[in-house]
Amino acid sequence: MDLLMEYKKCADLLVELLDLDAQTKEKMIQCFQVMGIKNFFLSLELVDLSPETAEKLKSIKSIIEMLDEERGQA
């Protein structure tokens, strides 16, 4: 699967999970293409998103970080 398809798949999952709109989905896909998914989450404050959306994504970032830490300890 090519990278763009992976980005779209990730954005689709986030849209469904967080109940985001189509415009936010497109912004995320564009950001993923420019900076990658990991850097997108590391640089959320630089992305032009509504405060509510940014908070939702920060929560997802925290969950990912917790899972990474647990995986590192296993």
N, C-alpha and C positions, 0 to 999 in steps of 0.2 A: 504494500500500500504506500502510495507516495505521501510526502510530508503534508501537503495541503489537505489531503483526505483525513490525515490524523488530526490536524488542527480543527477541521470542521467537526469531526467526531467528538473531540474534547469540548468544543464550544457547544455542540448539541447537548451533551451530557450536563454541562454547567447550566445551560438555559433551562433544561427540564428540572434539574435539581433545585435551582434557585428561583425559578419562575421569572426569568428575565425576558426582555422583549427582543424583537428581531434586530433593532438598531444596535443594541448592546452586543448581540451575537456577532454582528458584522465588525464592530470595533474590536472585539476580542480576536477574531480571526485575523484581522489586519495586524494587530499587535503581535500575535503569535508568529506571523510571517516575518515581521521585522526583528523581533527580539527573542523569539522562542518561548515556549510555555514556562520554563523555569524562570527565566528573567522577567517574564510578564508578572509572575507572582512576587518576585523579589522587588519589582518596581511599580507596584500598584498605585503608589501615590503620584506617579508621573502620568498615569493613564487618565484620560478625560472620561470619568464615569460619575454617575450620580453618587452622592454620599451613601445612600442605602445599598446600592450595588457594590460599592467599594467595601463596605462593612461585611456584606455577605461573602465576598471573595476573600477577605482577610480571614474569615472564619474557616473557609476551605483551606487556605494556606496554613493555618494553625493545625488543622487536622493532618495535613500532609506532613508537616514538620514532626508532629508527634509520632506518626507511623514510621517515618524515617529513623527517628531516634530509637524506637522499639526494635526495628529491624536491625539496627546497628548493635543493639545489646544482645540479640539472640545468638 
